[in-house]
Amino acid sequence: MDPDALMRFPSARRRDPAVAAWFDAAEPLRWTVRPWFDAMRGFGDDVLELIHDHAPTACVGDAAFAYVNAHKAHAAIGFFQGASLPDPAGLLEGSGKRMRHVKLRPGALINEEALGALIRAAYDDMRQRTAGRKA
């Protein structure tokens, strides 16, 4: 595992008011990703957050593991190390070296169990990547 590949955000905090403001904005589709971001927050006291690239981002300590975003036609849940995550349900999209995302489209069903497992895997993966490492 390449520790230099991690996105680190020293300004991440337990509850960032900017994240709350992002969810409070009256924009379509943000409500679809809020429960998933809340699930990320619930993994433990080591989960910190911030706004990065205009999107709520969840970190293990200062190392980003996932983000949520909302666009006009879909919402997304992204994973900073998504290319290395197990994805037996085939939810992940993207072709970058590391990052992958899941698109949530209005009216389309999502495999909630598989998405929850991806989010948990991303958190567990980042905990392993950061174990015993300093920022």
Secondary structure as GFF3:
##gff-version 3
##sequence-region A 1 135
A	DSSP	three_ten_helix	3	5	.	.	.	ID=ss1
A	DSSP	alpha_helix	17	24	.	.	.	ID=ss2
A	DSSP	alpha_helix	30	41	.	.	.	ID=ss3
A	DSSP	beta_strand	47	52	.	.	.	ID=ss4
A	DSSP	beta_strand	55	60	.	.	.	ID=ss5
A	DSSP	beta_strand	63	70	.	.	.	ID=ss6
A	DSSP	beta_strand	75	79	.	.	.	ID=ss7
A	DSSP	three_ten_helix	82	84	.	.	.	ID=ss8
A	DSSP	beta_strand	100	104	.	.	.	ID=ss9
A	DSSP	alpha_helix	112	130	.	.	.	ID=ss10
###
